[in-house]
């Protein structure tokens, strides 16, 4: 990781339209494309055309077409979400999350983690919706043993793309103070640093993953406590990429930070409401080592022909 060069291949301002094909920079070895969202908050339709900040922008249909276009160009793609899928529009109030999960399944999401608002219908409500999600929910620091979610989430999942192994795990924010206890019930919150380090080490050493990705809903910077993605990066090792959520932070590109061993770790977060699709391409040499990546933030409000 310390040998990596960070190429920022992005459009002006970070949230303008993306020109497909700009990330085709390397022909040797393998390339894995990570697409990601966070805090979509039940935004199925575009914002109204008279919206003061995001007129006519966003929408699940546009996101799907953009994802499909990228998949046509890139064969090894992972689509991930960092939580807070629920809550924010009447779609959730009426359907309880069914539509959100069905649409994500139609888009081909590979995995997601849980945000605090994903408990807004309670543990039981989330459990009822799981049958509509054909992708796993990953959580390494929520212990659901005494709830209906026992055995229905995983701490991590390993994906194989060509010769490359990608380990993906989830880390959630502390629910106490954010979510009413009657909603998360007997869910136990486990230390995020300890559990992230444990899982990342297992993925890197035991499972020999070429890339380790953390789906984090801790937030980019500290809000209510001292825990956030910046701390997570600094206090752990073996994580290559932290895909964040919770603070609705629009980063212009993935940021490079140092872990506790002084090696590089990327952090990215793409705002909220599905306005932006994050894209990071990891380029691997023939030995499976990644010494090059490119980062884009892609506006879903592009023109569809």
Secondary structure, DSSP 4 states (H G I P E B T S, - for coil): -TT-EEEE---TTSSS---TTTT----SSEEEEEEEE---TT--SPPPTT-SSSTT---HHHHHHHHHHHHHH-SSEEEEE-S--S-SSHHHHHHTTHHHHHHHHHHT--EE---GGGGTTHHHHHHHHGGG--SEEB-SSEE-TTSTTTTTSBSEEEEEETTEEEEEEEE----TTTS-HHHHTTPEE--HHHHHHHHHHIIIIIS--SEEEEEE-S-SS-SSSS-SHHHHHHH--S--EEE--SS--B-SSPEEEE-TTS-EEEEE-B-STT-EEEEEEEEE-TTS-EEEEEEEEEES-PPP-
